[in-house]
Amino acid sequence: MNFRYIISRLGLLFLVLSTIMLVMAAVFYGLHAFGEHGLDPHARNALLMSATLGAIVGVGMWLSTRGGARTLGRREAMLLVAMSWILGAFLAAMPYFLWAHLAPEHLNHPFRSYVNCYFESMSGLTTTGATVLADIEAVPRSLLLWRNMTQWLGGLGIVVLFVAVLPSLGVGAKKLYKLEMPGPTKEGVQPHIRDTARLLWIVYVSLTIVQIIIMRIAGLDWFDSIAHTFSTVATGGFSPRNGSVGEFGAAVQIIIIVFMILGGINFALYYQLLRGRPLLLWRDTELRFLFVLLLGGSALIIGSLILHRDELVITTGETVTTTVPNAMLHGVFQAVSIMTTSGFATADFNAWPFLAQAVLVFYMFSGGSAGSTSGGIKVIRIWLVLKILLSEIERIFRPQVIRPVKIAKGTIDTDLKLGTLAYVLGIIIIFAICSVLLFVIEQNNPQVEMDYTTSATATIATLCTIGPGLGQVGPVEHYGWFSAPSKIIMSLLMALGRLELFAIIVLFTPRFWRTD
Amino acid sequence: MNFRYIISRLGLLFLVLSTIMLVMAAVFYGLHAFGEHGLDPHARNALLMSATLGAIVGVGMWLSTRGGARTLGRREAMLLVAMSWILGAFLAAMPYFLWAHLAPEHLNHPFRSYVNCYFESMSGLTTTGATVLADIEAVPRSLLLWRNMTQWLGGLGIVVLFVAVLPSLGVGAKKLYKLEMPGPTKEGVQPHIRDTARLLWIVYVSLTIVQIIIMRIAGLDWFDSIAHTFSTVATGGFSPRNGSVGEFGAAVQIIIIVFMILGGINFALYYQLLRGRPLLLWRDTELRFLFVLLLGGSALIIGSLILHRDELVITTGETVTTTVPNAMLHGVFQAVSIMTTSGFATADFNAWPFLAQAVLVFYMFSGGSAGSTSGGIKVIRIWLVLKILLSEIERIFRPQVIRPVKIAKGTIDTDLKLGTLAYVLGIIIIFAICSVLLFVIEQNNPQVEMDYTTSATATIATLCTIGPGLGQVGPVEHYGWFSAPSKIIMSLLMALGRLELFAIIVLFTPRFWRTD
């Protein structure tokens, strides 16, 4: 293991995060860019102190490891990826923690506990969107923007990692990308990591700028436009508003639906678009299957809302009549929000009919496209599992017939089949174990009446980076009431799910650390 | 497809079932073998009429198809197996149905509906043990013995099928058996189906006779001894008593624990025992893992009972103090009963702590050994899945290292890996879909307040041939309140699970019926 180089890269990450904190403090307090509203000296000091601390540690890590070999093997790369999120969350949590301790009036604020801050910061960097805050608006705006900035950074990191970096290392979904790219460029998006990464940056930043402008035109102020855009393109789901997106009108909600979808599809497809081949999008198996699932599920949700509910409770607490347009707006918003693993809410789906909730839980597991900012199993794996099961059924009664499983024009080899089934089963096993574990830890929690719906959806909502679940972690509830051990488990689940399990799980296998 | 030969074999099955009905009527009413208690002329007539009807249809099927080719291909064998259970349950349901219609006082009895009778009869032949009866003892003893006889027959059929017949056809778990038989006889239990089948018959009948005698010595009357033995060695779980095994003392409960285990381990192992190689049992991977799971889970159950419950509710309605011996007796009984997929109950585990219930639900999925009368995923597959996942995790960071997955001394090939993962995922997918489906069908059922615990455990308790679940299908509840569509779905689930999915699922694929 080349620990020196890993540490030097982590030092660089700390420097980047510190710089962004510094810039944010400058924009807020130096330029007064968002007006005088909600300026809080403690938040400013917390940001500046965290930036300084991060910079000192980062420079230290960087300087102390200079001059080593600058190569990363497969195992080093996995360790670096895992540590980027695990240690990055430590630094990103610092502003919350310092703010709560600097301000004497926040004696009972959740951010007084570092575990809470770490949970919130991991939830940000993994684009999950689960929060420990009951009253979000009690936190100064500068910290709330930092909170949404962590999602934007996390989303960018994931896209670059999964589309540009990992495929080049032969880790993860490399083969999937190869298969999914029809036409002459069978070799993945691009041969050069740097070029691909730059392209993804450009796409990501362009989507962000476009959405901010459209949100502003739709009537939101700069702060709401920027903060919500950060968590939309990252499919994160943090909102600086207590009522989440339910506080805005239908126009803004529709804009967010569109950009959640844009964040939830494979970023490699934008490469095809930029090369002037829009038709290839239509031929993409995963994209087509994603829309089939989204339309089918939305229809079930809308139908059961119209049939079984006269009124819908909005996240602001108001109720609206279940007219067809209302059912469609909130049904589609929630379907897209959960499937892309954003987790924004406009309505309290905790009170929705069983079938609508069952569809949402299916979306929690499925997630969006591979190579997007969304989490979960990913639509392409769901598709593959179905194809493999069908071929296995035929093999039972016709073992002599060998019919290859194909996606687009590529054949799925046995290794990829095994890897896909193992991945999905791995998610299910981790889900089963942790849902029981969370229940057992919290069964005597004095703040809530524990039920399995809560522990099960809390597990899946963190593992698949959704954010809200059902029961006590529903869209108008929060995660603040969990005990510290549960919050640590869920922070780990977020990292596990975000990095597609293996980058984290391998750290726990002795063989990973052996030098042979 | 050689339909003629399939129909002739099904005709033979009808003749066998009819003969057994006839013998039972003769033993009960001709010889008065079980005394005068509970003799009911309507039940006698129902048995005789069903036997006659079955015999006529059976002879007709047999005669009308004489002279055809007497060979079965793979697809024909699968069709025959599926039809044996699906059509066999039609005939086995007949005595219940006729009895309810012959007796004028049974206007509101569940058996007035053929769907209920079919559910009960499928539950018997698949050794599930789920019942539509709220008051079991209101049914005459002769019919109750027939009910338990269906489980005994079903258990025998499954063992012969999965240990003797299918491996010889190269279907199903053939490779597993090969691997699991250490020593020189690597070629499975025996090369000749007939010899193996006869050996299994002998083992099964011997276990039955021994248990009947021990139960009789322990103080039960002949009827209770025979009826309970029938459903113990078959790991079925039907009891002719309303209070199930909770009505008996600790001695009888311990005897039943032992024989449930004997029914839940691979019958091919008895072959090793008979050949004087008891040590090979100890080296059997699946058997060892079964005991590890059983001991670990029982410890969790017993511990949580002692910690969280002062009293245990027995299935008779009485309560006992949670002393350590009581917790151990009922904890181990329930663990063994659920893991072997028997489904007998001594205590109402619906009221047990969450962790104990979670362990029981895990057992519902896992089941006992392959090649036994138990259902579920089977312990060997759980073992295999864990080994495959571990090897897949290592493959992520060391793709160049090829470390074969082994059981005993055999290497698991890729086909078997894929098949195993696909099987387990198949169970989980069917479970997920049907648990939602049952909820949606029953959500307006006026008899119960529907909850997901009920629909989920009803699905798994039928798919894995357990019998009781949790919630409204708990150990002191019943399945009578479900609507007819749900009962038909659950009857199908029992057949699906009993025949290890594929024998039934293939019937729904168009390619199965194509003649190419």
Interface residues (C-beta under 8 A of the other chain):
Chain A: R74 R75 M78 G170 V171 F354 L355 A358 F362 V385 I388 L389 L390 E392 I393 E394 R395 I396 F397 R398 P399 T414 D415 K417 L418 G419 L421 A422 V424 L425 G426 I428 I429 A432 V436 F439 V440 Q443 Y452 T453 F502 I505 V506 T509 R511 F512
Chain B: R74 R75 M78 G170 V171 F354 L355 A358 F362 V385 I388 L389 L390 E392 I393 E394 R395 I396 F397 R398 P399 T414 D415 K417 L418 G419 L421 A422 V424 L425 G426 I428 I429 A432 V436 F439 V440 Q443 Y452 T453 F502 I505 V506 T509 R511 F512
